[in-house]
Amino acid sequence: MTALDRYRNLGRRRAFLVAALALAALAALLLDILTGPASLPLADTLAALLGQEVPRGTQVIVWQVRLPVAVMALLVGAALALAGAEMQTVLENPLAEPFTLGVSSAAALGAALAIVLGVTVPFLPPTWGVSANAFLLALGALALLQMLGRLRGGGPEMLILFGIALNFTAAALLSLLQFIASADALQQLVFWTMGSLAATRWEGALMIALILVACTPFAIRAAWRLTALRMGEEQARSFGVDTRSLRRWALVRVSLLAAGAVSMVGVIGFVGLAGPHIARMLVGEDHRFFLPASLLTGAVVLSLASTASKLVVPGVLLPIGLVTSLIGLPIFFALILGGRTR
Amino acid sequence: MILSVQGITVRYGKRLVLDALSLPDLGPGLTVLAGPNAAGKSTLLRAIANLAAHSGSVMLDGVDLGRQPPAQRAATLGFMPQALPSGSSLIVLESVIAALRASGEAPRADAAALAVLERLGIEALAFRRLDQLSGGQRQMVGLAQALVRNPRVLLLDEPTSALDLAYQTRLLTELRRQADAGRIVIAVLHDLSLAAQWADRIAVIADGRLHSTGTPADVLTRDMLARVYRVDARVETCGRGRTVILVDAEYRGG
């Protein structure tokens, strides 16, 4: 076999792995829909999914309760992992994820403004107040970060430093709001910051889907330029990549994806970090495969976490943010350690 | 083909690194930038490649390279850094393909990348990960990335710094081949004996200015070595007429 054949086979194998991840995401989605506190018969659940005649209660549980939550888990996982993958590449830092740069703190601050002080965007229905605030502040934090970064040349170290500073500032303001919050508001806020799919609505899932549809093609289009950036800023520039513009637009996509996700479900860490790492172990760093693999890995991870959140304590729906950290992290460490010793 | 480098000034904060430095017009051939540490050689190379913020102009046949869009400039200029980052798990072949594809479509990029690896004798590394290579192997991959676009001007920052003798010879033979094929090759080299052996022209940079320039025989003198490098050295000719520089001591004169 010639080296060219070998390289093309490698490409085919990676494409196959991406396809397998897509199937795994579908399977995880189905599993998520099939599990829940209401012990519905499997056949009924499948029949309801396929639009066949089933009891009205089953119809409502499947279409109004389980499906939106399962779809949201899938989409949020995908959005966070894609954001994490792009962020790790443009900041040249494997520890970067949307929350390293203060997105979650800013979103939580936005949510707290709505929950504690009742400050919301005017003319929006009250049910959207918390999400809209979280979205706007998360987006605002990243916009501010871009502006600050541009003052000092927009290099990765500067962006990370400003991001950490933003993170602490937002966290301090959040603590201040927690300090003055009423007991009710405080409980609501704590629940929000744990990350939860319980309040999912179809409109929210649609919004994340639209953000993903808008961002993913541009990310894939930048795949070769992002791959080149893995050899360092200067090298990518010498290959003809406008790294400043690449970084700016990648961060715009990251902002939309992360702000959208966090505003809908609260703070869910880990997926943005682990999704890209697992994807990298599977398909390497050619971003034509790495980006879709990250997106799909994130979808699988959060979908499985959503299922686990219903099963760990029977009858209780745990906040999904807790589940991803408690169950996901040990598995993630095992994967990394396994990868190192191989 | 003429490369004109005029009035290059670079500052790092308040520190003036290059002070309105101009080079004589450079035609095809291998030019070595020499000089002591912190003289500004690498900075000059990076300014020519438009990788360092600078004032002054870099023109190729009257075209201002600094004003060209990055992708167009990359088709003209190839740059080899002193070291590739060690943290990337890309495999060698795809890293060279990325060097071609990053600036746009490139038909049969995989075959072109593989051909360069074969020409440099490192095709055995094609499927190895960058983070599992030695520093010298990574440096050869950096050369492949610079060559793959077939640029008319090739800029190399201390290309032999991590290479063993065999790789050094392979790299310099390739640079010689490129120069003989009509390309403008500019390399920063510390080893003046290598420079004497391979270069058509040497430009000595000291304190951010051009100290002297000319053929190796013109430039490599006892006096230059004492003034610029602050060493007492002999410039001798050995078998096959090659110039070697033998350093005896640090220069104690005024």
Interface residues (C-beta under 8 A of the other chain):
Chain A: A3 L4 R6 Y7 R8 L10 E92 P94 W224 R225 T227 A228 R230 M231 G232 E234 Q235 A236 R237 S238 F239 G240 V241 D242 R280 G284 E285 D286
Chain B: R46 A49 N50 L51 P70 A71 Q72 R73 A74 A75 L77 G78 F79 P81 L84 P85 G87 S88 S89 L90 I91 L93 E94 S95 A98 A99 R101 A102 S103 G104 D110 A111 L114 E123 A126 F127 L130 G142 Q145 A146 R149
